[in-house]
Amino acid sequence: MYEKMRVRGALIGVESFTEQGLKDANKTWNPVGERMVEAIQKIQSHGIFVLASIINGLESDTVETLQTMREFAIAFGHGVRSVSDLQRLSGDQGLSRDGP
């Protein structure tokens, strides 16, 4: 199907590398850890260019999760990585544990 549609690239949001981080971001359907790398590599194996948009700054992020993000970026291989810092504004509860 992607060939008929002429898909050449995809942006994939990587909100977290941990189960807790995905809960914080309300993205529990996303794959975690090695499953995330495998999913992206599968997409790339079909000739689709991937931009991985990595977000850090969730409440559950630690030094260890930041190191995991670095390891992911290395394992990601070919493609482009974009790393963004999450900065909450006053009163924003969009990604908090309490929800909106």
C-alpha positions, 0 to 999 in steps of 0.5 A, spaced: 500 500 500 505 504 501 508 503 494 501 505 491 501 511 495 508 513 494 510 514 501 517 516 502 518 519 509 514 518 516 515 522 522 515 518 528 514 521 535 518 518 540 515 520 547 518 515 552 522 509 552 519 507 558 512 504 560 511 510 565 513 515 561 508 513 556 503 513 561 505 520 563 504 522 555 497 518 555 501 514 549 500 507 552 499 504 545 506 506 543 511 500 543 517 501 548 524 500 548 527 494 543 520 494 540 520 501 538 527 500 535 524 494 531 518 497 529 522 503 526 527 499 522 521 495 519 519 501 516 526 503 514 526 496 511 521 498 506 525 504 503 521 509 507 525 515 510 524 516 518 524 522 522 524 520 529 522 526 534 524 524 541 521 528 546 524 529 553 522 532 560 516 528 562 515 527 569 518 520 569 524 522 566 531 520 569 538 520 568 537 513 566 532 514 561 536 520 558 541 515 557 536 510 554 534 516 549 541 516 547 542 509 546 536 509 542 539 515 537 545 511 536 541 504 535 536 508 530 542 508 525 540 512 518 535 517 518 534 524 522 533 525 529 530 531 532 530 532 540 525 536 543 525 538 551 518 538 554 516 545 557 510 546 561 506 552 561 503 555 567 496 551 568 498 546 563 496 539 565 496 536 558 501 531 560 501 531 567 499 525 571 492 528 573 490 529 566 486 535 563 
